[in-house]
Structures are given as C-alpha cells and as structure tokens.
Amino acid sequence: MEGCLSVPGQYAEVIRAKAVKIQYLDENNMMQTLEGEGLLADCLQHEIDHLDGILFIDHLSAIKRKMLIQKAKKFIAQHKDDD
C-alpha cells in the first residue's frame, strides 16, 4: 500500500520492484551508488517518481485514479478547517 501527501488520506496498492540499485551525485558532486530492498526500495522509487513528475496514482488504472482523486477532494474539504 502506498500513499502520499500529494493525494491526502488516500492509499492504493502500487506494483514496485522489490529491490533497486540507484546512482546519484552527492553534495560534493561525487557519484554514489545505493542499493535498497523492501520499504527502502519502495521509498526510493516513489521519490524518484516525484522527480519525474509522477504520482503514485499515475501507476493505477484510470478508474481507480479517478476514484482516489474524488476521495481526496472530499478528504480535503472535510479537513480544511483543521489548521
């Protein structure tokens, strides 16, 4: 199950790789490699999707995505005075 603050209060099953190996530049502009499994792999994929402009709901069918967006709108409306 995956969720995101971009779609508040909503969660859906997203198919992700169980393990990943990524390369990135650190704060000193040095190439680094990171391998992750399980939750770390899920988080890395989720955050890299954000960098590519993709939300977890973009991995869902059009019908499921539409339902979650409608539910998120209701969730936001119900909680807008909670601040």
Buried (B, 14 or more C-beta within 10 A) or exposed (E): EBBBEEBEBBEBEBEBEEEBEEEEEEEEEEEEEEEBEEEEBBBBBBEEBEEEEEBBBEBBEEEEBEBBBEBBEEBEEEEEEEE
